[in-house]
């Protein structure tokens, strides 16, 4: 009974180690390809997508994080956000 339990525990340890090594190899290879080829197409598409409504991007060139429109500081880097430009709006009465 104890031998079987020991065998199962050792098998789980070996399986976990193999999965970890496989994951580590994939991460390293992905990092190497990004180093030589640059960011993938998905990253470029995400940057090119339109921002959600009532948000604005950080003005810092290295950050460009999306923040709520009323934020005074960037949530990612802490840079002070520029005040949004106020535009007067005329409301028309509808009868």
TAZI-V344803 format. One record per pair of residues at least 24 apart in sequence whose C-alpha atoms are under 8 Angstrom apart, sorted by the first residue. I is the first residue (numbers start at 1). J is the second residue. Records with the same first field share a line. If there is no record, write none. Layout:
I: J  J
This chain:
none
